[in-house]
């Protein structure tokens, strides 16, 4: 395999991974927002759901950049 073929395969796999992450993050994002709002409504304190939601937002920013 030549260098050009390896670069093409690398780019293709990177794009596939990015697409998978975006689709999964979109589903997780909706779920996390619902859980976040529900958690605040019930407990009103910082919990694991808040931490998860924050980490997910950071991950979304990384994916978008």
C-alpha positions as CSV (number, residue, x, y, z in Angstrom):
1,X,0.0,0.0,0.0
2,X,1.2,3.4,-0.9
3,X,1.3,6.4,1.3
4,X,-1.6,8.0,-0.6
5,X,-3.8,5.0,0.0
6,X,-2.9,5.0,3.7
7,X,-3.8,8.7,4.0
8,X,-7.1,8.1,2.2
9,X,-8.0,5.3,4.6
10,X,-7.0,7.4,7.6
11,X,-9.2,10.3,6.5
12,X,-12.1,8.0,5.6
13,X,-12.0,6.3,9.0
14,X,-11.6,9.7,10.8
15,X,-14.7,11.0,9.0
16,X,-16.7,7.9,9.8
17,X,-15.7,8.2,13.5
18,X,-16.7,11.9,13.5
19,X,-20.1,11.1,12.0
20,X,-20.7,8.3,14.5
21,X,-19.7,10.6,17.4
22,X,-22.0,13.4,16.2
23,X,-25.0,11.1,15.8
24,X,-24.3,9.5,19.2
25,X,-23.7,12.9,20.8
26,X,-27.0,14.3,19.4
27,X,-28.9,11.5,21.0
28,X,-27.0,11.7,24.3
29,X,-27.4,15.5,24.2
30,X,-31.2,15.3,24.0
31,X,-31.2,12.7,26.8
32,X,-28.8,14.7,28.9
33,X,-30.8,17.9,28.7
34,X,-34.0,16.0,29.7
35,X,-32.2,14.3,32.6
36,X,-30.5,17.6,33.6
37,X,-33.9,19.5,33.7
38,X,-35.6,16.6,35.5
39,X,-32.7,16.4,38.0
40,X,-32.8,20.2,38.8
41,X,-36.5,20.0,39.2
42,X,-36.4,17.1,41.6
43,X,-33.3,17.7,43.7
44,X,-32.0,21.2,42.8
45,X,-28.4,20.3,43.8
46,X,-25.3,19.5,41.8
47,X,-25.2,15.8,41.0
48,X,-23.6,13.4,38.6
49,X,-26.2,14.4,35.9
50,X,-24.9,18.0,36.1
51,X,-21.3,16.8,35.7
52,X,-22.3,14.5,32.8
53,X,-24.2,17.3,31.1
54,X,-21.2,19.7,31.5
55,X,-18.7,17.1,30.1
56,X,-21.1,16.4,27.2
57,X,-21.2,20.1,26.4
58,X,-17.4,20.2,26.4
59,X,-17.3,17.2,24.1
60,X,-19.8,18.8,21.7
61,X,-17.6,21.9,21.5
62,X,-14.6,19.7,20.8
63,X,-16.5,17.9,18.1
64,X,-17.7,21.1,16.5
65,X,-14.2,22.6,16.5
